[in-house]
Amino acid sequence: MSIEILNNPLFGLILTILSFNIGLFIFEKSKKFSLLNPLLIGGIIVIIIMEIFNIPLNYYQKGGVMLSFFLAPATIALALPLYRQIDKLKEHFFPIIIGALVGAVTAIVSIIFIGKALGIDTVLLKSFMPKSITTPLGIELSNLLGGIPAITIFAIIITGITGNAIAPFICKTFKIKHPVAKGLGIGISSHAVGTAKAIEMGEIEGAMSALSIVIAGIITFIVAPLLLFLI
């Protein structure tokens, strides 16, 4: 590929959009098989193309920055289903707050203890700690903790895809039937990607999942630096 094409920000943007749409096509053709999530397939396609053509990462990032700009507005837009279910929020306010607090702390502590048991490097542990919050918040927290944002993004994506794939199975296995409980658990554990699955389950599940993204993000920002002493 010519330098002129690679140096154009549209290169990374178009490559990402095309790869995602190929992943979406495969996902639809597979009758929405969870492990063929378009985000995962699209990411693999991008990696393969960049490896085959030996494209430096900085060329891709020029277009990637344009997409990253829309991450925060897209997350904020999740407030719409929450607004529609504001009565549910008022009715279950304290269980939601307590559930979000327990979920956020558990996500961090489990990573620390599992990581230490496996002998994972301290910097990598700090990078994995924000894995259960949405990407814009995770990047900032990773920088604050002294982690590697690129590793954090990878962990967030894998966490989200895993939650999206297994959430229905978990709910069925453990007989979780209350829509608020479903949405809260999915949002806290697998942020926006999991919320997409929660929205498929129902409007209440989607609204509670969207709410938990915000609450879990705030709690994680407060608690994670306080738990660094465990590393």
Contacts in CASP RR format, 6 or more apart in sequence:
PFRMAT RR
TARGET T0000
AUTHOR 0000-0000-0000
METHOD contacts of the structure
MODEL  1
MSIEILNNPLFGLILTILSFNIGLFIFEKSKKFSLLNPLLIGGIIVIIIM
EIFNIPLNYYQKGGVMLSFFLAPATIALALPLYRQIDKLKEHFFPIIIGA
LVGAVTAIVSIIFIGKALGIDTVLLKSFMPKSITTPLGIELSNLLGGIPA
ITIFAIIITGITGNAIAPFICKTFKIKHPVAKGLGIGISSHAVGTAKAIE
MGEIEGAMSALSIVIAGIITFIVAPLLLFLI
1 53 0 8 1.000
1 55 0 8 1.000
5 11 0 8 1.000
6 55 0 8 1.000
6 56 0 8 1.000
6 59 0 8 1.000
7 59 0 8 1.000
7 62 0 8 1.000
8 62 0 8 1.000
9 62 0 8 1.000
9 63 0 8 1.000
9 64 0 8 1.000
9 65 0 8 1.000
9 66 0 8 1.000
10 63 0 8 1.000
11 59 0 8 1.000
11 60 0 8 1.000
11 62 0 8 1.000
11 63 0 8 1.000
12 59 0 8 1.000
12 60 0 8 1.000
12 61 0 8 1.000
12 62 0 8 1.000
12 63 0 8 1.000
12 64 0 8 1.000
13 63 0 8 1.000
13 64 0 8 1.000
13 66 0 8 1.000
13 67 0 8 1.000
15 46 0 8 1.000
15 49 0 8 1.000
15 60 0 8 1.000
16 46 0 8 1.000
16 63 0 8 1.000
16 64 0 8 1.000
16 67 0 8 1.000
19 41 0 8 1.000
19 42 0 8 1.000
19 43 0 8 1.000
19 45 0 8 1.000
19 46 0 8 1.000
19 49 0 8 1.000
20 38 0 8 1.000
20 39 0 8 1.000
20 42 0 8 1.000
20 43 0 8 1.000
21 38 0 8 1.000
22 41 0 8 1.000
22 42 0 8 1.000
22 45 0 8 1.000
23 36 0 8 1.000
23 38 0 8 1.000
23 41 0 8 1.000
23 42 0 8 1.000
23 45 0 8 1.000
24 38 0 8 1.000
26 36 0 8 1.000
26 38 0 8 1.000
26 41 0 8 1.000
27 33 0 8 1.000
27 36 0 8 1.000
27 37 0 8 1.000
27 38 0 8 1.000
27 41 0 8 1.000
30 36 0 8 1.000
34 164 0 8 1.000
34 165 0 8 1.000
34 166 0 8 1.000
35 165 0 8 1.000
37 161 0 8 1.000
37 164 0 8 1.000
37 165 0 8 1.000
37 193 0 8 1.000
39 157 0 8 1.000
39 161 0 8 1.000
39 193 0 8 1.000
40 157 0 8 1.000
40 161 0 8 1.000
46 60 0 8 1.000
49 55 0 8 1.000
50 57 0 8 1.000
50 60 0 8 1.000
68 136 0 8 1.000
71 134 0 8 1.000
71 135 0 8 1.000
71 136 0 8 1.000
72 136 0 8 1.000
74 192 0 8 1.000
75 134 0 8 1.000
75 136 0 8 1.000
75 192 0 8 1.000
75 213 0 8 1.000
78 192 0 8 1.000
78 195 0 8 1.000
78 210 0 8 1.000
78 213 0 8 1.000
79 210 0 8 1.000
81 199 0 8 1.000
81 203 0 8 1.000
81 206 0 8 1.000
81 207 0 8 1.000
81 210 0 8 1.000
82 89 0 8 1.000
82 207 0 8 1.000
82 208 0 8 1.000
82 210 0 8 1.000
82 211 0 8 1.000
84 203 0 8 1.000
84 207 0 8 1.000
85 203 0 8 1.000
85 204 0 8 1.000
85 207 0 8 1.000
85 208 0 8 1.000
88 180 0 8 1.000
88 204 0 8 1.000
88 207 0 8 1.000
88 208 0 8 1.000
89 96 0 8 1.000
89 207 0 8 1.000
89 208 0 8 1.000
89 211 0 8 1.000
92 180 0 8 1.000
95 180 0 8 1.000
96 180 0 8 1.000
96 184 0 8 1.000
96 208 0 8 1.000
96 211 0 8 1.000
96 212 0 8 1.000
96 215 0 8 1.000
97 215 0 8 1.000
99 184 0 8 1.000
99 188 0 8 1.000
100 184 0 8 1.000
100 188 0 8 1.000
100 212 0 8 1.000
100 215 0 8 1.000
100 216 0 8 1.000
100 219 0 8 1.000
101 219 0 8 1.000
103 185 0 8 1.000
103 188 0 8 1.000
103 189 0 8 1.000
103 216 0 8 1.000
104 132 0 8 1.000
104 188 0 8 1.000
104 215 0 8 1.000
104 216 0 8 1.000
104 217 0 8 1.000
104 219 0 8 1.000
104 220 0 8 1.000
104 223 0 8 1.000
105 219 0 8 1.000
105 223 0 8 1.000
105 227 0 8 1.000
107 131 0 8 1.000
107 132 0 8 1.000
107 188 0 8 1.000
107 189 0 8 1.000
107 216 0 8 1.000
107 220 0 8 1.000
108 129 0 8 1.000
108 220 0 8 1.000
108 223 0 8 1.000
108 224 0 8 1.000
108 227 0 8 1.000
109 227 0 8 1.000
109 230 0 8 1.000
111 125 0 8 1.000
111 128 0 8 1.000
111 129 0 8 1.000
111 131 0 8 1.000
112 125 0 8 1.000
112 129 0 8 1.000
112 227 0 8 1.000
112 230 0 8 1.000
112 231 0 8 1.000
113 230 0 8 1.000
115 125 0 8 1.000
115 128 0 8 1.000
116 125 0 8 1.000
116 231 0 8 1.000
120 128 0 8 1.000
122 231 0 8 1.000
123 146 0 8 1.000
123 147 0 8 1.000
123 148 0 8 1.000
124 147 0 8 1.000
124 148 0 8 1.000
124 151 0 8 1.000
125 231 0 8 1.000
126 142 0 8 1.000
126 145 0 8 1.000
126 146 0 8 1.000
126 147 0 8 1.000
126 228 0 8 1.000
126 231 0 8 1.000
127 142 0 8 1.000
127 145 0 8 1.000
127 147 0 8 1.000
127 148 0 8 1.000
127 149 0 8 1.000
127 151 0 8 1.000
127 152 0 8 1.000
127 155 0 8 1.000
128 151 0 8 1.000
128 152 0 8 1.000
128 155 0 8 1.000
129 141 0 8 1.000
129 142 0 8 1.000
129 145 0 8 1.000
129 220 0 8 1.000
129 224 0 8 1.000
129 227 0 8 1.000
130 137 0 8 1.000
130 138 0 8 1.000
130 141 0 8 1.000
130 142 0 8 1.000
130 145 0 8 1.000
130 152 0 8 1.000
130 155 0 8 1.000
130 156 0 8 1.000
130 220 0 8 1.000
130 224 0 8 1.000
131 152 0 8 1.000
131 155 0 8 1.000
131 156 0 8 1.000
131 158 0 8 1.000
131 159 0 8 1.000
132 156 0 8 1.000
132 159 0 8 1.000
132 188 0 8 1.000
132 189 0 8 1.000
132 190 0 8 1.000
132 191 0 8 1.000
132 216 0 8 1.000
132 220 0 8 1.000
133 141 0 8 1.000
133 156 0 8 1.000
133 191 0 8 1.000
133 213 0 8 1.000
133 216 0 8 1.000
133 217 0 8 1.000
133 220 0 8 1.000
134 156 0 8 1.000
134 191 0 8 1.000
134 192 0 8 1.000
134 213 0 8 1.000
134 217 0 8 1.000
135 153 0 8 1.000
135 156 0 8 1.000
135 191 0 8 1.000
135 192 0 8 1.000
137 217 0 8 1.000
137 220 0 8 1.000
137 221 0 8 1.000
138 149 0 8 1.000
138 152 0 8 1.000
138 156 0 8 1.000
139 149 0 8 1.000
139 152 0 8 1.000
139 153 0 8 1.000
141 152 0 8 1.000
141 220 0 8 1.000
141 221 0 8 1.000
141 224 0 8 1.000
142 148 0 8 1.000
142 149 0 8 1.000
142 151 0 8 1.000
142 152 0 8 1.000
143 149 0 8 1.000
144 221 0 8 1.000
144 225 0 8 1.000
145 224 0 8 1.000
145 225 0 8 1.000
145 228 0 8 1.000
156 191 0 8 1.000
157 193 0 8 1.000
159 189 0 8 1.000
159 190 0 8 1.000
159 191 0 8 1.000
159 193 0 8 1.000
160 190 0 8 1.000
160 191 0 8 1.000
160 192 0 8 1.000
160 193 0 8 1.000
160 194 0 8 1.000
161 193 0 8 1.000
162 190 0 8 1.000
163 186 0 8 1.000
163 189 0 8 1.000
163 190 0 8 1.000
163 193 0 8 1.000
163 194 0 8 1.000
163 197 0 8 1.000
164 190 0 8 1.000
164 193 0 8 1.000
164 194 0 8 1.000
164 196 0 8 1.000
164 197 0 8 1.000
167 182 0 8 1.000
167 186 0 8 1.000
167 190 0 8 1.000
167 194 0 8 1.000
167 197 0 8 1.000
167 198 0 8 1.000
167 201 0 8 1.000
168 197 0 8 1.000
168 201 0 8 1.000
170 176 0 8 1.000
171 177 0 8 1.000
171 182 0 8 1.000
176 182 0 8 1.000
179 201 0 8 1.000
179 202 0 8 1.000
179 204 0 8 1.000
179 205 0 8 1.000
179 208 0 8 1.000
180 204 0 8 1.000
180 208 0 8 1.000
182 198 0 8 1.000
182 201 0 8 1.000
182 205 0 8 1.000
182 208 0 8 1.000
183 198 0 8 1.000
183 201 0 8 1.000
183 204 0 8 1.000
183 205 0 8 1.000
183 206 0 8 1.000
183 208 0 8 1.000
183 209 0 8 1.000
183 212 0 8 1.000
184 208 0 8 1.000
184 209 0 8 1.000
184 211 0 8 1.000
184 212 0 8 1.000
185 209 0 8 1.000
185 212 0 8 1.000
186 194 0 8 1.000
186 195 0 8 1.000
186 197 0 8 1.000
186 198 0 8 1.000
186 205 0 8 1.000
186 209 0 8 1.000
186 212 0 8 1.000
187 194 0 8 1.000
187 195 0 8 1.000
187 198 0 8 1.000
187 208 0 8 1.000
187 209 0 8 1.000
187 210 0 8 1.000
187 212 0 8 1.000
187 213 0 8 1.000
187 216 0 8 1.000
188 212 0 8 1.000
188 215 0 8 1.000
188 216 0 8 1.000
191 213 0 8 1.000
191 216 0 8 1.000
192 213 0 8 1.000
194 209 0 8 1.000
195 206 0 8 1.000
195 209 0 8 1.000
195 210 0 8 1.000
195 213 0 8 1.000
198 205 0 8 1.000
198 206 0 8 1.000
198 208 0 8 1.000
198 209 0 8 1.000
199 205 0 8 1.000
199 206 0 8 1.000
199 209 0 8 1.000
END
